[in-house]
Amino acid sequence: MKYRNPIISGYNPDPSICRVGDDYYIVNSSFEYFPGVPVYHSKNLVNWELIGNCLDRKSQLLLEKCKPSGGIYAPTLRYHDGTFFMTTTNVSHKGNFIVHTKDIKKGWSEPVWIDQGGIDPSLLFDDDGTVYFLSTAIDEQGEAGIFMCEINPFTGEKLTESVVISRGCGGRYAEGPHLYKWFGKYYLMLAEGGTEYGHMETMLRSDCPYGPYEACPHNPILTHRDDMREEIYCTGHADMMEDHNGNWWMVCLAIRPCEEKSNRVLLHNLGRETFLAPVVWDEEGWPVVGDKGLISLEMDGPLPGPEPGKVNRDFSDDFSDETFSTSYNFLRNPNMEHYKRDTGNAALVLQGTEITLNDMDSPTWLGIRQKGFETVSSVEVCLLEAENNVRAGLTAFYTESYHYEIYITRENGVSKVCLAKHIHDIYVVTAEKEISDAENIILRVESDKKYYRFAFSVDGKVFTELGTGLVVGLCTEGTKYMTFTGTYIGMFAENGIARFKNFKINVKDY
């Protein structure tokens, strides 16, 4: 059955998958965004619904003042004996922890912290009741390795000392360990090469969980480091499982370049997305992923469940519901008193503070992952305060140092629509236009693979273009520090109160 990649588009990296009967669940990294660790559900591995987040309380997820791409690193999701377990790392707080729940839709426990350092934790529930906890850490000699101990997953108590079971298969940064018990053997899958253009997935196996491990003779089992098609890059950080029909699948992260092949420039702005590949086993008991380690935007495989339907990547919010959609994220730990859904007037009222989008803090902002290259986003904005310097608008946002803003403001009693850009250490207003008042102004952001285009309308019919911003300005490869996220389309307010109506995002490409 044919399907298209990515199966979860936009910034959704480091996927981990588990099956419960004929239900499938995926979790992803979330870094500085709140709530943390999105949970997706599917019946067929192609049509995924965001059903919630594992970490939706400050007591679970402390993100105050965490740097961009700090916070929550790669999670692992497992199901055992009626309980879901999710383990991950808060690199900006206390390290590795586990939360659990019996009902994935009704919230997760408070975290229990694991006294084993590193990142990318994982769990294996063995047949004899032993629970193994793995992470990528640094030993006393400063060398990286895959560490493992036995734990109580409900309390976090370590039952054995942590020991190194592998140092990988020779690639840089052996990380993302997943340990499985298949066919009476222990399989250890690792991400190596770094999460950039040399990324790859390797496999090892042993008769004992502590090793010694032998490497798969056709490692790496997944990589696009030498693929000349140039439509998918950076494949890796994967997870594997058997579906309810007995077929095998791998989910992994990868990126789609925003520049055309002819340009030969390696850039991406949507973040690392979640891809799916069929897996078969060779005669020697090793997995063969996709087309001998390659995946494609269009693939064929024995999908479980109902025939895949059209994937809807659009988003709209008329603010008539009392609760926020699970699709929204906030920056770090938000003050929810600054976000009011005025359902009677079908509006969102944002209380802006002195914290701006340029600050490594929690401005009054909420956003939706950009899920395609070609998008049209719009919202109606009205300033509810007459004070100078109140600003409210729409932003294409990557980090506090990389974003574009179109907003309405008042300066010395004059209402304006402005376009501002923040790239590296340069923040500048590049265009502005006076308007008669700052009420019911429709702001619009259009995107393609080269530009973000910013426009406004005072009557909802005729739009005036204010300016453009290059997509390259919001690409991971151009940031001043290592980043792991992707672009959002978001609403914001600063230094005063504003009302928003009819927030819409239309994704025109796949």
ABEGO torsion letter per residue (X at the ends): XBBBOBABBEBBBGBBBBBBEABBBBBBBAEABOBBGBBBBBAAGABBBBAEBABABAAABBABGBBBGBEBBBBBBBBBGGBBBBBBBBAABAEBBBBBBABAAAEBBBBBBBBBBEBGBBBBBBAAGBBBBBBBBBBAAGBBBBBBBBBBAAAGBBABBBBBABAEAGBBGBBGBBBBBBGGBBBBBBBBGEABAABBBBBBBBABAAOBBBBBAAOBABBAAABAAGABBGBEGBBBBBBAAGBBBBBBBBBBBABBAAAGBBBBAAEBBBBBBBBBBBAAGBBBBEBGGBBBABBBBBBBEBBBBBBBABBBBAGABABBBAABBBBEBBBAAABBBBAAAGBBBBBBBABBAABBBBBBBBBBBBABABBBBBBBBBBABABBGBBBBBBBBABAABBBBBBBBBBGGBBBBBBBBBBEABBBBABBBBBABABGBBBBBBBBAABBBBBBBAAGABBBBAEBBBAAAABAAABABBBABBBBBBBBBBGEBBBBBGBBBBBABX
